[in-house]
Each structure stands twice: as structure tokens, then as C-alpha cells.
Amino acid sequence: MTTTEKIANAKKRIDELERLIKFWNDSEHDEAKIVNFSRKIENKVA
């Protein structure tokens, strides 16, 4: 494997990791919205 091929493979792995990090950050943000929304419960006495 040449140095050029090694660099190309490393760039592919870096791109994949960056996409995963972005996905994880987005999903954590969405989960926080869901948790905050589900906690809005009113206690009413009949």
C-alpha cells in the first residue's frame, strides 16, 4: 500500500468519524427536547 493510498484511507475514516460525531450530537440535542417536553405535567385535583 502506497503512502497516497494510506492517506486516502485515513481521510475516509476521518470523514466517517465526523459524520458519526455530528449524528450523535444531533441525536443528543433531540433527546433533550423530548425529555423537557415530557416533563411538562400538570397535577390537577378533581
HUUR-V762784 format. One record per backbone hydrogen bond with DSSP energy under -0.5 kcal/mol. NH is the residue of the N-H (numbers start at 1). CO is the residue of the C=O. Records with the same first field share a line. If there is no record, write none. Layout:
# HUUR-V762784
NH->CO ; CO
This chain:
# HUUR-V762784
6->2
7->3
8->4
9->5
10->6
11->7
12->8
13->9
14->10
15->11
16->12
17->13
18->14
19->15
20->16
21->17
22->18
23->19
24->20
25->21
26->22
27->23
28->24
29->25
30->26
31->27
32->28
33->29
34->30
35->31
36->32
37->33
38->34
39->35
40->37
41->39
44->42
46->44
